[in-house]
Amino acid sequence: MYVKNRMTKNPVCIDVNSRISEVVDIMNDRELHRIPVVSGKKLVGLVTESMISKQGATKATSLSIYELNYLLSKTSVDAIMIRDVITIHEDRFLEDAALVMFKHDIGCLPVVNDANEVVGILTSNDVLSAFLDILGYRESGSRVCVEVKDELGTIGDVSDIFKRNNCNITHLGVYSQHNGYSDLIIRINTFQTDALEKDLNASGYRVLSITKNPN
């Protein structure tokens, strides 16, 4: 899965010469917490809600509200924006983006193309939503967790058991454990699992849990 498949396309951006007060209005109107800053179409910075709040808090001790609003209406975003913005290319894998977010402890990534033009924005919520879709959490069916040996051919053998019980596998996740065993999280689009569970156990695979999702 690629970043371009999960990002918000054509995000709201603001010109580098825009005033801070304009950014505040856009954030309030669109319920945004961060906005990419562009010069033309190229990314040059990022401004966040916390930066603006900090700017206001710093000035508010010595200025009246009227003076503060006047100051923000005259100050351009390039005075407070992040200049060295961490980005992700639209053709990178989604797991690459997740690693970048985790490594740098950030909640969003502006998405750029080869020309460093902003084509989207990816948030931690987008990554979490993709994770749920990959595992089929929001789909109707059953979730079967099976403990298996981590060895060649295991997934094929387990798949054959599901096939002979007329259980179609829609999603599959593998969680590595210890001592040479892994947990297979298998989603199927049926609630009829009694025969499947007996077959798995009889074939030497320990069924750890089966849960039904009616969504």
C-alpha positions, 0 to 999 in steps of 0.5 A: 500500500502506497502513501498516495492511496491513504493520504488526503489529496490536495490539502489546504496550503498557505502561501509563505507571504500570508499573515498569521491571522489568515492561518488562524482563520483557516484553521478555525474554519476548516478545523485544521491543526497544521497547514503546509506553507508553499511558495508557488506549489513548492513546500517551504515550511509547515505551521502548526496550531501550537506554534501560533499559540506559542507566538500569542502566549509569548506576546500576550504578556506585554501587549493588549489583545488589540495590539496582539491581533494587530501584530498577528495581522502584520506578521507573515507565517515565515516568521514562525514556520518550521523550515526543515520539514520532514516529508514523504514521497507519494510513491513510498510505502505506507509502512515507510511513512509510519516508521518516519512518524514513529522515529521523529515522534510526529503526527503528520507528514506533508506528501510531495512529488518529484518536484517537491510540490505538495500533493497531499498530507498524511496523518497518524489517523490515516495510518491507523485507519489503514492498519484496521483495513489491512486486518479487516477489522471493520468488515463482517466475519470472524477473526481466527487466531492460530498458533503455528510454527514459524517454518516453511509451508505453514501458511499454505497448509493452514490455507488448505484447511480453511479451503476444505472448510469453505472458509474464504480468507479475506485478510491475514496478519502474522505476529512473530512470537518466541521459541519459533512460534507465530500467531496467524490472525486470519479474517474470514467472511463467515460466522460458521467456524465450528467445523473449521476449529475442529479441523485446525485442532485435529491438524495440530494447529492450536486455535487461540481464539475465534471472535465474531464481528457483525459490522 
